[in-house]
Amino acid sequence: MNCAKNAPAAPQPLPNLSLEDKNTFGLPAIADLAYEITSPDQLPELIASILKAGVVWRVLGGGSNVVLPSLLAGTTLIMGISGKEIIDSNGQFTLVEVGAGENWHDFVAWTLEQNLPGLENLALIPGTVGAAPIQNIGAYGADVAEYIDSIEAFDSKNQAFVTLSKEDCCFAYRDSYFKQNPERYIVTKVAFKIPKAWKPRLTYADLAKQFSDNPLVSALEVFHAVCKVRSAKLPDPKVIGNAGSFFQNPIVDIAQYENLLAQHPNLVSYPDATGTRKLAAGWLIDQCGLKGYRSGSAGVYEKQALVLVNHGGATANDILELANIIQGKVRERFGVELQIEPNIL
Ligand SMILES: Cc1cc2nc3c(=O)[nH]c(=O)nc-3n(C[C@H](O)[C@H](O)[C@H](O)COP(=O)(O)OP(=O)(O)OC[C@H]3O[C@@H](n4cnc5c(N)ncnc54)[C@H](O)[C@@H]3O)c2cc1C
């Protein structure tokens, strides 16, 4: 009997790979050399050879939160590890393990098919499961961190697989330990702990309005409502290139918030868990008269000022120049610094 584990096939080198259809902005980009990773076991040898050669590298998931340069030097690892499995269930929670390359929205839909409500407010966020913890994706009052139990990743620094607990991941608003340590970890698997106790989260006006007369709303109804609202508000990347919100909502201390409110009584903001205040970046941009503004082929989406779009033929430079104009106007008018949300690779 041969008890040896079958070694995974070495990933095929993909030289000069076009990433134009692998980033939701639709920016023209060529990867010098790419590999599609379909098994964690492919990583140790590959990373060792990349480090030995001393070339730069990065991971690409669904390309929905990146601004890609026209040429990506070094090695690009395209995450394609699949699989989802319920591994434990008791009276309080269900534990689910998911491969980093699974599509996020499909995973959310699958949890509902398995009668595991909880993630429905995060429906229709593009991208992969492995990227979800990187910026701690969030929408409609929920953050993915709340549902994460642990993360399996390959640590390129120590050239070993590690399992990081939720606490190790240092999750914060659109932030994590992974984001703070770029080019170190490759997330291969995410374990989700989904509580059995469930109640709908309808604090956001769009959802509250729809369900005010339906307190017995189901998770599936919330899921469909979230999909509908998002489809109406956000541009479909297949139609017009974009990376969702281009700026984070700036967090200010209460003194600055009160000062701004005195000058701008219509200021849109939300209370923050840490006692600070989160300003609506889209409102700030809109107030600068920039909704629908165009700079060459890059523009501010006409229905939502927080989203920058590629009207066709834009490059990373066009997008970043436009971002710079917006940051300057918001700084000048409100004294607030806007941070770019997507990763500039
Ligand atoms: C229309 C639209 C709507 C959006 N709405 C939301 C929203 O509501 N909330 C929200 O939070 N985000 C939103 N986003 C942003 C985006 O969908 C998320 O950030 C998503 O998690 C990115 O996943 P991805 O697989 O596309 O990552 P990519 O864009 O491929 O990568 C993003 C970053 O993560 C790194 N990375 C990716 N995979 C791995 C991995 N396995 N291991 C290590 N590093 C990795 C990359 O190197 C890169 O730095 C939206 C984007 C679009 C286009």
The ligand as an SDF file (V2000), in Angstrom:
LIG
                    3D

 53 58  0  0  0  0  0  0  0  0999 V2000
  -18.5930   47.2030   -6.6830 C   0  0  0  0  0  0  0  0  0  0  0  0
  -17.7340   46.9700   -5.4520 C   0  0  0  0  0  0  0  0  0  0  0  0
  -18.3280   47.0380   -4.1940 C   0  0  0  0  0  0  0  0  0  0  0  0
  -17.5570   46.8210   -3.0490 C   0  0  0  0  0  0  0  0  0  0  0  0
  -18.1760   46.8990   -1.8370 N   0  0  0  0  0  0  0  0  0  0  0  0
  -17.4670   46.6870   -0.7070 C   0  0  0  0  0  0  0  0  0  0  0  0
  -18.1160   46.7710    0.5840 C   0  0  0  0  0  0  0  0  0  0  0  0
  -19.3190   46.9730    0.6830 O   0  0  0  0  0  0  0  0  0  0  0  0
  -17.3430   46.5820    1.6830 N   0  0  0  0  0  0  0  0  0  0  0  0
  -16.0050   46.3170    1.6040 C   0  0  0  0  0  0  0  0  0  0  0  0
  -15.3750   46.1640    2.6570 O   0  0  0  0  0  0  0  0  0  0  0  0
  -15.3690   46.2360    0.4060 N   0  0  0  0  0  0  0  0  0  0  0  0
  -16.0700   46.4190   -0.7410 C   0  0  0  0  0  0  0  0  0  0  0  0
  -15.4310   46.3430   -1.9630 N   0  0  0  0  0  0  0  0  0  0  0  0
  -13.9900   46.0700   -2.0140 C   0  0  0  0  0  0  0  0  0  0  0  0
  -13.6320   44.5810   -2.2760 C   0  0  0  0  0  0  0  0  0  0  0  0
  -14.7110   43.8860   -2.8300 O   0  0  0  0  0  0  0  0  0  0  0  0
  -13.1800   43.8530   -1.0100 C   0  0  0  0  0  0  0  0  0  0  0  0
  -12.1020   44.5200   -0.4060 O   0  0  0  0  0  0  0  0  0  0  0  0
  -12.7600   42.4020   -1.2970 C   0  0  0  0  0  0  0  0  0  0  0  0
  -12.5350   41.7110   -0.0850 O   0  0  0  0  0  0  0  0  0  0  0  0
  -11.5110   42.2950   -2.1760 C   0  0  0  0  0  0  0  0  0  0  0  0
  -11.3850   40.9390   -2.5350 O   0  0  0  0  0  0  0  0  0  0  0  0
  -10.4890   40.5100   -3.7650 P   0  0  0  0  0  0  0  0  0  0  0  0
  -10.4110   39.0350   -3.7420 O   0  0  0  0  0  0  0  0  0  0  0  0
  -11.0090   41.1250   -5.0070 O   0  0  0  0  0  0  0  0  0  0  0  0
   -9.0850   41.1240   -3.3610 O   0  0  0  0  0  0  0  0  0  0  0  0
   -7.9940   41.7910   -4.2990 P   0  0  0  0  0  0  0  0  0  0  0  0
   -8.5280   43.0760   -4.8250 O   0  0  0  0  0  0  0  0  0  0  0  0
   -7.4990   40.8230   -5.2940 O   0  0  0  0  0  0  0  0  0  0  0  0
   -6.8530   42.0940   -3.2470 O   0  0  0  0  0  0  0  0  0  0  0  0
   -7.0200   43.0660   -2.2560 C   0  0  0  0  0  0  0  0  0  0  0  0
   -5.7930   43.0450   -1.3360 C   0  0  0  0  0  0  0  0  0  0  0  0
   -5.7690   41.8420   -0.5980 O   0  0  0  0  0  0  0  0  0  0  0  0
   -4.5830   41.0940   -0.8630 C   0  0  0  0  0  0  0  0  0  0  0  0
   -4.9820   39.6920   -0.9230 N   0  0  0  0  0  0  0  0  0  0  0  0
   -5.9700   39.1630   -1.6880 C   0  0  0  0  0  0  0  0  0  0  0  0
   -6.1000   37.8570   -1.4300 N   0  0  0  0  0  0  0  0  0  0  0  0
   -5.1660   37.5440   -0.4990 C   0  0  0  0  0  0  0  0  0  0  0  0
   -4.7840   36.3440    0.1620 C   0  0  0  0  0  0  0  0  0  0  0  0
   -5.3950   35.1820   -0.0720 N   0  0  0  0  0  0  0  0  0  0  0  0
   -3.7590   36.4030    1.0410 N   0  0  0  0  0  0  0  0  0  0  0  0
   -3.1140   37.5610    1.2900 C   0  0  0  0  0  0  0  0  0  0  0  0
   -3.4310   38.7270    0.7000 N   0  0  0  0  0  0  0  0  0  0  0  0
   -4.4490   38.7210   -0.1830 C   0  0  0  0  0  0  0  0  0  0  0  0
   -4.0660   41.6280   -2.1820 C   0  0  0  0  0  0  0  0  0  0  0  0
   -2.6600   41.4690   -2.2640 O   0  0  0  0  0  0  0  0  0  0  0  0
   -4.4700   43.0840   -2.1140 C   0  0  0  0  0  0  0  0  0  0  0  0
   -3.5420   43.8060   -1.3490 O   0  0  0  0  0  0  0  0  0  0  0  0
  -16.1740   46.5470   -3.1470 C   0  0  0  0  0  0  0  0  0  0  0  0
  -15.5770   46.4770   -4.4250 C   0  0  0  0  0  0  0  0  0  0  0  0
  -16.3550   46.6740   -5.5540 C   0  0  0  0  0  0  0  0  0  0  0  0
  -15.7220   46.5750   -6.9160 C   0  0  0  0  0  0  0  0  0  0  0  0
  1  2  1  0
  2  3  1  0
  2 52  2  0
  3  4  2  0
  4  5  1  0
  4 50  1  0
  5  6  2  0
  6  7  1  0
  6 13  1  0
  7  8  2  0
  7  9  1  0
  9 10  1  0
 10 11  2  0
 10 12  1  0
 12 13  2  0
 13 14  1  0
 14 15  1  0
 14 50  1  0
 15 16  1  0
 16 17  1  0
 16 18  1  0
 18 19  1  0
 18 20  1  0
 20 21  1  0
 20 22  1  0
 22 23  1  0
 23 24  1  0
 24 25  2  0
 24 26  1  0
 24 27  1  0
 27 28  1  0
 28 29  2  0
 28 30  1  0
 28 31  1  0
 31 32  1  0
 32 33  1  0
 33 34  1  0
 33 48  1  0
 34 35  1  0
 35 36  1  0
 35 46  1  0
 36 37  1  0
 36 45  1  0
 37 38  2  0
 38 39  1  0
 39 40  1  0
 39 45  2  0
 40 41  1  0
 40 42  2  0
 42 43  1  0
 43 44  2  0
 44 45  1  0
 46 47  1  0
 46 48  1  0
 48 49  1  0
 50 51  2  0
 51 52  1  0
 52 53  1  0
M  END
$$$$
